[in-house]
Amino acid sequence: MPPMDPKPGDPNPADLTALRAEIDRIDDALHDLLMRRAEMVEQVAGSAAKAATSVALRPGREAAIIRRLLARHEGRLPAQALVRLWRELLAATTSMQRPFAIAVGGADLAGVAREQFGNLTPLRVHASPAQAIATVSGGNASAAVLPLPTQDEPAGTAWWTSLLRQDRPRLHVVGRLPFWAPRAEGAPTAEALVVAAVTPDASGEDRGLIAVEMDSGVSHARLSAALIAADLAPRSLILRRDPGQGALGLVEVDGALADDDPRLARIGALRPPVVLGIYAIPVAGAGS
């Protein structure tokens, strides 16, 4: 049977063949660049190890990379697809540098942990945040994904109070999930904080978390006023009064914080406030 003539408006088969060949060439070029990027990551890791500064987990830098790419992104490729591509790439190159696993403090957080740390990163789901933290402290996981603290949570589940002990290795909050705030249909909806035994790295757009111990009679309003007077206006404030203890506040503020920030001494706390960590503000300002 002779070939049928193309109908008016049908694409020219020769044009389709040329377009597909060009897509193949682009795919090869992308693959070459991915392999080249992996080589650069290995060189950076090797140089950092020689300088005794090797830290595989850099959530602040990763956030800055994704923000930079989103700022230059254009065309019809969905921005969320760009985020997903780079999250997988960043997770893969992190695992190249050293063994990498994530402890998850509750089964409901597994989806958002997988979204952040990639499909190939081992996830170890635990029954409680305390178990996940212990896994990181023991060196058996690189980071823990933990539920957001709430005002009314029982003392046994207020995992953030354990960070005040400043054990070795010292654990910090280093991220907030999900980082990509506009949620696609069917995407994980849980929110979480990431804790790791690394010093937090600032992304340029960050929020800090402080634990403040006050006298038992302090109110939300009084503590908030003390924070504002110290130039640490709270974005959110949780105040716990556990039996036999004073009042303990968890304060979220704008900007990156360090242990030696002079504003901390101006709060008037019973003991020096503890910087629990910082996290990169999620794209589109989740939690704002």
Buried (B, 14 or more C-beta within 10 A) or exposed (E): EEEEEEEEEEEEEEEEEEEEEEEEEEEEEEEEEEEEEBEEBEEEBEEBEEEEEBBBBBBBBBBBBBBEBBEEEEEEEEBBEBBBEBBBBBBBBBBEBEEBBBBBBBEBBBBBBBBBBBEEBEBBBBEBBBBBBBBBBEEEBBBBBBBBBEEEBEEEBBBBBBBBEEEEEEBBBBBBBBBBEEEEEEEBEBBBBBBBBBEBBBBEBBBBBBBBBBEEEBEBEBBBEBBEEBEBEBEBBBBBEEEEEBBBBBBBBBEBBEEEBEBBEBBBBBEEBBBBBBBBBBBEEBBE
